Amino acid sequence: MSSERAWALDPVTDTLSCLFPVRDPGPFAWGPQGDRVLLGGFRVHGLNADAPDLPAIATEPATFDWGHPIGLAVVFAGAAGEPEKRFMDDGRVERLTALPKGTYLQVAYHPSGLALAFVVDQGGEQAIWFSTNEGTDATRLVFGQGGTRFTSIAFSPDGQRLWWVAEHAGGYPVLHWMDLGHRSSFTDVWRGSPGTFAQDLRFAPAGSLKSVDTGTVCDDRQALIIEGGSATPAMPFENRPTQALGWLDRTHLLVEAGGCANPTELYSVDARGGQPVALVTGAELASPRTVLRNAPDTVPAPNSAAGQPPLGGLG
C-alpha cells in the first residue's frame, strides 16, 4: 500500500503491478487465496469476478481472522461482546451467541475452516477456548494463572496443533503447542529473555519455521525467526526496528525495517541464511499475498484416553 493505491510485487521477478485505488487500507489483510482483501471499515475488495466486493460496516474489530481455506467468511470481535461472523456471499453478519461471555482478544481459524480458537478474558483471567466454526461446542483448552496473558495464537499448517505465545507474570514469553488429538498436555518450545514481550506468531506455509515480533514499543520492535527451540533475529545487523509481516513461501519471510514515523523498507529474508533482499522503499502498509495450498479437511478429535484438558493452567 502506497500513495493511496494497492500494489503487488513479485519478489522473484521484481514485477510491480497496481491493483486498485484505496483510501482507507485498514488492516489490509489478504484472504487465504489472495483474491480478496479486508480494508478499512471492514470493507472487502475482490480482485476477480468470483471474489466478493462488500461495503464497509459499522465495526472496529479488535481481532479477526479470515475463514479457511477459501475465505468464505471473516470472524471478528470488538473490544467487548460476542464474536461475529461476516459471510462473503451476501455480506450478512451473525453473532456467535453460543460462545462464553468475555472480552475476545485473539481469534484463529483452523486451516480446514471447521474450527476456531479464541483468547478470552473473563474478569482479568485469560484462557484459550476452542469451538466449531459456528461457535458451538466451546471447550476451554488452557487457562492462565498469576496474570499470564496469551498474546498470540495460531494453528499449525497441517491443523494438528494449536500454538500460542504466553506472556508469563515473571516478565518473559514462552511459545507452547498442544496436540489437538491429545489435549491433556502442552509442550514448551522456546522461552524469551526476562523483560521481553512477544506477539504476532506466524507460520511458514510448510515445515517448521515460525516468526514472532518482540518489543513493547515500536522503537524496540524486532522480528525473530524460530526453528525448533531456537530464535534468531530475522535481520541481525539491522539497527532499525523490524517487524515480521508474514511468510512469502516456506523459507522466505517478509520483513519491514523502519517505520515508527520513519521511512520503511520491505525485505525478503531467507530463513536458511544469506543477505536480506530489499524489495520496496516507502511502503505505508504491506501484507503477503500468498495462496493457501493443501489445507487439511478435518479437525483432529481428542483421544478419549487422553483425559481432560490441563487443570493447572500455565502459572
RODO-2510 file (C-alpha; in nm, 4 decimals, decimal comma):
residues 315
     n   res          X          Y          Z
     1     m     0,0000     0,0000     0,0000
     2     s     0,1491     0,3352    -0,1104
     3     s     0,0175     0,6684    -0,2440
     4     e    -0,3452     0,5584    -0,1903
     5     r    -0,3022     0,2580    -0,4170
     6     a    -0,2609    -0,1108    -0,3531
     7     w     0,0344    -0,2656    -0,5321
     8     a     0,1549    -0,6192    -0,5895
     9     l     0,5243    -0,7053    -0,6117
    10     d     0,6534    -1,0394    -0,7327
    11     p     0,9597    -1,0965    -0,5100
    12     v     1,1132    -1,3287    -0,7703
    13     t     1,0800    -1,1154    -1,0850
    14     d     1,0530    -0,7701    -0,9149
    15     t     0,7446    -0,7032    -1,1291
    16     l     0,5324    -0,4262    -0,9738
    17     s     0,1598    -0,4008    -1,0566
    18     c    -0,1042    -0,1520    -0,9446
    19     l    -0,4088    -0,3424    -0,8206
    20     f    -0,6664    -0,0811    -0,7176
    21     p    -0,7020     0,2609    -0,5514
    22     v    -0,7699     0,2615    -0,1767
    23     r    -0,8199     0,5465     0,0677
    24     d    -0,8534     0,3512     0,3903
    25     p    -0,6441     0,0325     0,3842
    26     g    -0,7421    -0,0617     0,7395
    27     p    -0,5899    -0,3997     0,8268
    28     f    -0,5014    -0,4675     0,4596
    29     a    -0,5348    -0,8403     0,5216
    30     w    -0,5488    -1,0791     0,2252
    31     g    -0,7756    -1,3812     0,2219
    32     p    -0,6170    -1,7280     0,2092
    33     q    -0,6406    -1,7493    -0,1716
    34     g    -0,5084    -1,3963    -0,2358
    35     d    -0,8184    -1,2961    -0,4318
    36     r    -0,9866    -1,0742    -0,1675
    37     v    -0,8581    -0,8247     0,0851
    38     l    -1,0013    -0,6780     0,4043
    39     l    -0,9808    -0,2974     0,4151
    40     g    -1,0856    -0,0143     0,6460
    41     g    -1,4365    -0,0253     0,7869
    42     f    -1,4361    -0,3989     0,7224
    43     r    -1,4824    -0,3381     0,3508
    44     v    -1,3921    -0,6341     0,1290
    45     h    -1,2418    -0,5820    -0,2158
    46     g    -1,2276    -0,8701    -0,4623
    47     l    -0,9808    -0,8977    -0,7479
    48     n    -1,1804    -1,1167    -0,9861
    49     a    -1,5384    -1,1932    -1,0813
    50     d    -1,5648    -1,4781    -0,8311
    51     a    -1,4358    -1,2755    -0,5352
    52     p    -1,6681    -1,0596    -0,3215
    53     d    -1,6948    -0,6811    -0,3143
    54     l    -1,8645    -0,5800     0,0098
    55     p    -1,9265    -0,2346     0,1559
    56     a    -1,7969    -0,1154     0,4900
    57     i    -1,9926    -0,1893     0,8078
    58     a    -2,0043    -0,0077     1,1408
    59     t    -1,7472    -0,2071     1,3352
    60     e    -1,3980    -0,1599     1,4707
    61     p    -1,2810    -0,5155     1,5417
    62     a    -1,0077    -0,5684     1,7958
    63     t    -0,9232    -0,9063     1,6408
    64     f    -1,0256    -1,1070     1,3324
    65     d    -0,9239    -1,3914     1,1059
    66     w    -1,0178    -1,4977     0,7559
    67     g    -1,2077    -1,8206     0,7087
    68     h    -1,0078    -2,1045     0,5574
    69     p    -0,9257    -2,2472     0,3149
    70     i    -1,1072    -2,0158     0,0693
    71     g    -1,2103    -1,7092     0,2659
    72     l    -1,5895    -1,7515     0,2686
    73     a    -1,6235    -1,5595     0,5964
    74     v    -1,4381    -1,3473     0,8488
    75     v    -1,4768    -1,3998     1,2227
    76     f    -1,4141    -1,0898     1,4322
    77     a    -1,4677    -0,9434     1,7760
    78     g    -1,4764    -0,5898     1,9105
    79     a    -1,3340    -0,4643     2,2365
    80     a    -1,6231    -0,6312     2,4197
    81     g    -1,9121    -0,8576     2,3348
    82     e    -1,9686    -1,1761     2,1389
    83     p    -1,7624    -1,2627     1,8326
    84     e    -1,9352    -1,2218     1,4971
    85     k    -1,9021    -1,3732     1,1526
    86     r    -1,9385    -1,1839     0,8252
    87     f    -2,0229    -1,4004     0,5255
    88     m    -1,8787    -1,3183     0,1854
    89     d    -2,1720    -1,4418    -0,0237
    90     d    -2,4113    -1,1660     0,0851
    91     g    -2,2282    -0,9598     0,3494
    92     r    -2,4576    -1,0593     0,6351
    93     v    -2,3259    -1,0591     0,9902
    94     e    -2,4190    -1,3192     1,2529
    95     r    -2,3324    -1,3261     1,6223
    96     l    -2,1777    -1,6425     1,7600
    97     t    -2,4024    -1,6450     2,0636
    98     a    -2,3097    -1,9907     2,1964
    99     l    -1,9579    -1,8832     2,2942
   100     p    -1,8735    -1,7912     2,6547
   101     k    -1,9075    -1,4323     2,7706
   102     g    -1,5938    -1,2257     2,7969
   103     t    -1,3591    -0,9976     2,6092
   104     y    -1,2183    -1,1647     2,2982
   105     l    -0,8537    -1,0734     2,2460
   106     q    -0,7406    -1,3170     1,9746
   107     v    -0,9100    -1,5366     1,7170
   108     a    -0,7653    -1,8008     1,4829
   109     y    -0,9374    -2,0072     1,2125
   110     h    -0,8367    -2,3730     1,1801
   111     p    -0,6841    -2,4262     0,8312
   112     s    -0,9675    -2,6661     0,7444
   113     g    -1,2209    -2,3920     0,8169
   114     l    -1,4064    -2,6232     1,0550
   115     a    -1,2946    -2,4871     1,3931
   116     l    -1,1968    -2,1706     1,5774
   117     a    -0,9674    -2,0826     1,8657
   118     f    -1,0027    -1,7741     2,0852
   119     v    -0,8233    -1,5981     2,3667
   120     v    -1,0920    -1,4820     2,6090
   121     d    -1,0524    -1,2540     2,9102
   122     q    -1,3072    -1,3134     3,1840
   123     g    -1,2688    -1,0830     3,4821
   124     g    -0,8972    -1,0346     3,4256
   125     e    -0,8244    -1,4063     3,3806
   126     q    -0,7335    -1,5235     3,0301
   127     a    -0,7956    -1,8611     2,8691
   128     i    -0,7799    -2,0252     2,5266
   129     w    -1,1085    -2,1692     2,4006
   130     f    -1,1789    -2,3994     2,1062
   131     s    -1,5076    -2,4345     1,9164
   132     t    -1,6642    -2,5347     1,5868
   133     n    -1,6613    -2,2776     1,3072
   134     e    -2,0124    -2,1774     1,4140
   135     g    -1,9002    -2,1072     1,7696
   136     t    -2,0702    -2,4149     1,9164
   137     d    -1,9338    -2,6892     2,1450
   138     a    -1,6895    -2,4468     2,3058
   139     t    -1,4172    -2,6090     2,5181
   140     r    -1,1597    -2,4382     2,7343
   141     l    -0,8197    -2,5815     2,6452
   142     v    -0,5768    -2,3797     2,8562
   143     f    -0,6081    -2,1084     3,1167
   144     g    -0,3533    -1,8772     3,2712
   145     q    -0,2722    -1,8270     3,6361
   146     g    -0,0987    -1,5481     3,8213
   147     g    -0,1507    -1,2896     3,5497
   148     t    -0,0394    -1,4964     3,2488
   149     r    -0,1503    -1,3378     2,9202
   150     f    -0,1879    -1,5052     2,5812
   151     t    -0,0534    -1,2623     2,3210
   152     s    -0,0896    -1,4706     2,0049
   153     i    -0,2446    -1,7986     1,8857
   154     a    -0,2135    -1,9902     1,5584
   155     f    -0,2805    -2,3348     1,4188
   156     s    -0,0041    -2,5330     1,2520
   157     p    -0,0484    -2,5506     0,8716
   158     d    -0,1423    -2,9200     0,8912
   159     g    -0,4087    -2,8441     1,1520
   160     q    -0,2713    -3,0966     1,4021
   161     r    -0,1538    -2,8498     1,6663
   162     l    -0,2600    -2,5275     1,8325
   163     w     0,0287    -2,2938     1,9163
   164     w     0,0327    -1,9895     2,1399
   165     v     0,2623    -1,7331     2,2971
   166     a     0,2124    -1,6877     2,6718
   167     e     0,3484    -1,3784     2,8433
   168     h     0,4146    -1,5000     3,1951
   169     a     0,3764    -1,2859     3,5017
   170     g     0,7501    -1,3147     3,5601
   171     g     0,8039    -1,0955     3,2548
   172     y     0,9061    -1,3382     2,9803
   173     p     0,7320    -1,5034     2,6816
   174     v     0,7066    -1,8763     2,6139
   175     l     0,5970    -2,0465     2,2922
   176     h     0,3800    -2,3548     2,3529
   177     w     0,1883    -2,6076     2,1465
   178     m    -0,0879    -2,8582     2,2120
   179     d    -0,1680    -3,1667     2,0058
   180     l    -0,5373    -3,1362     1,9163
   181     g    -0,5673    -3,5141     1,9101
   182     h    -0,4373    -3,5403     2,2668
   183     r    -0,5458    -3,2353     2,4647
   184     s    -0,4282    -3,3299     2,8112
   185     s    -0,0893    -3,1562     2,7987
   186     f     0,1156    -2,8972     2,6149
   187     t     0,4799    -2,8548     2,5200
   188     d     0,7170    -2,5633     2,5806
   189     v     0,9218    -2,4819     2,2710
   190     w     1,1001    -2,1504     2,3177
   191     r     1,1422    -1,9117     2,6086
   192     g     1,2303    -1,5465     2,5628
   193     s     1,4621    -1,3482     2,7844
   194     p     1,3286    -1,1842     3,1020
   195     g     1,1867    -0,8426     3,0333
   196     t     1,0866    -0,9215     2,6742
   197     f     0,7423    -0,9333     2,5140
   198     a     0,6477    -1,1418     2,2089
   199     q     0,3424    -1,1435     1,9817
   200     d     0,2348    -1,1828     1,6142
   201     l     0,3042    -1,5562     1,5838
   202     r     0,3137    -1,6520     1,2147
   203     f     0,3749    -1,9860     1,0429
   204     a     0,5556    -2,0556     0,7193
   205     p     0,3269    -2,2450     0,4761
   206     a     0,5056    -2,5737     0,5426
   207     g     0,7867    -2,7046     0,7544
   208     s     0,8929    -2,5920     1,0988
   209     l     0,9613    -2,2200     1,0594
   210     k     0,7748    -1,9584     1,2606
   211     s     0,8178    -1,5895     1,3376
   212     v     0,7298    -1,3584     1,6254
   213     d     0,7835    -0,9902     1,6967
   214     t     0,9388    -0,8822     2,0239
   215     g     0,9380    -0,5434     2,1946
   216     t     0,6775    -0,3467     2,3864
   217     v     0,7086    -0,0212     2,1878
   218     c     0,7689     0,0444     1,8197
   219     d     1,1311     0,1558     1,8539
   220     d     1,2217    -0,1724     2,0294
   221     r     1,0426    -0,3992     1,7828
   222     q     1,2445    -0,6913     1,6449
   223     a     1,1390    -0,9773     1,4176
   224     l     1,2592    -1,3222     1,5238
   225     i     1,2641    -1,6476     1,3296
   226     i     1,2003    -1,9588     1,5386
   227     e     1,3005    -2,3099     1,4398
   228     g     1,2912    -2,5848     1,6963
   229     g     1,3674    -2,4269     2,0305
   230     s     1,5940    -2,1547     1,8942
   231     a     1,5097    -1,7971     1,7960
   232     t     1,7347    -1,5711     1,5898
   233     p     1,6829    -1,2140     1,4671
   234     a     1,5460    -1,2072     1,1132
   235     m     1,7841    -0,9193     1,0329
   236     p     2,0635    -0,9369     1,2927
   237     f     2,2664    -0,6469     1,1507
   238     e     1,9720    -0,4065     1,1149
   239     n     1,9683    -0,1135     1,3584
   240     r     1,6157    -0,0011     1,2728
   241     p     1,3046    -0,1628     1,4224
   242     t     1,1952    -0,4732     1,2306
   243     q     0,8587    -0,6461     1,2037
   244     a     0,7666    -0,9826     1,0512
   245     l     0,4715    -0,9304     0,8150
   246     g     0,4239    -1,2904     0,7072
   247     w     0,5797    -1,5677     0,5023
   248     l     0,6222    -1,5427     0,1246
   249     d     0,6887    -1,9147     0,0958
   250     r     0,8188    -2,1968     0,3162
   251     t     1,1565    -2,0284     0,3826
   252     h     1,1254    -1,6580     0,2978
   253     l     0,9873    -1,4061     0,5475
   254     l     0,8583    -1,0604     0,4534
   255     v     1,0122    -0,8130     0,6983
   256     e     0,9563    -0,4409     0,7391
   257     a     1,2502    -0,2320     0,8593
   258     g     1,1964     0,1199     0,9875
   259     g     0,8554     0,2656     1,0486
   260     c     0,7774     0,4348     1,3806
   261     a     0,7226     0,7662     1,1940
   262     n     1,0299     0,6970     0,9776
   263     p     1,0586     0,5692     0,6175
   264     t     1,0148     0,1945     0,5769
   265     e     1,1758    -0,0698     0,3598
   266     l     1,0493    -0,4175     0,2830
   267     y     1,2852    -0,7131     0,2664
   268     s     1,2670    -1,0776     0,1741
   269     v     1,4633    -1,2693     0,4372
   270     d     1,5779    -1,6251     0,3700
   271     a     1,5495    -1,8114     0,6995
   272     r     1,8180    -2,0554     0,5819
   273     g     2,0775    -1,7793     0,5520
   274     g     2,2072    -1,5221     0,3071
   275     q     2,1668    -1,1471     0,2820
   276     p     1,8153    -0,9957     0,3045
   277     v     1,6888    -0,8790    -0,0344
   278     a     1,5467    -0,5263    -0,0471
   279     l     1,2084    -0,5173    -0,2228
   280     v     1,0380    -0,1791    -0,1753
   281     t     1,1130     0,1554    -0,0133
   282     g     0,8443     0,3831     0,1296
   283     a     0,5579     0,1355     0,1636
   284     e     0,2913     0,2582     0,4038
   285     l     0,1451    -0,0855     0,4742
   286     a     0,2267    -0,4336     0,3470
   287     s     0,0982    -0,7893     0,3690
   288     p     0,1959    -1,1119     0,1879
   289     r    -0,0482    -1,2127    -0,0831
   290     t     0,0055    -1,5863    -0,0881
   291     v    -0,2174    -1,8806    -0,1752
   292     l    -0,3064    -2,1461     0,0816
   293     r    -0,2470    -2,4920    -0,0627
   294     n    -0,3016    -2,8470     0,0642
   295     a    -0,5228    -2,7404     0,3527
   296     p    -0,6449    -3,0201     0,5805
   297     d    -1,0128    -3,1101     0,5582
   298     t    -1,0614    -3,2412     0,9120
   299     v    -1,0030    -3,1336     1,2710
   300     p    -0,8303    -3,3874     1,4984
   301     a    -1,0751    -3,5258     1,7533
   302     p    -0,9472    -3,5586     2,1100
   303     n    -0,8428    -3,9068     2,2071
   304     s    -1,0864    -4,0337     2,4684
   305     a    -0,7946    -4,1928     2,6522
   306     a    -0,6081    -3,8636     2,6712
   307     g    -0,8002    -3,7355     2,9711
   308     q    -0,9160    -3,3814     3,0299
   309     p    -0,7523    -3,0530     2,9298
   310     p    -0,4788    -2,9376     3,1700
   311     l    -0,6146    -2,8241     3,5056
   312     g    -0,3131    -2,6380     3,6385
   313     g    -0,3069    -2,3615     3,3808
   314     l     0,0162    -2,2032     3,2726
   315     g     0,1059    -2,0387     3,6019
***
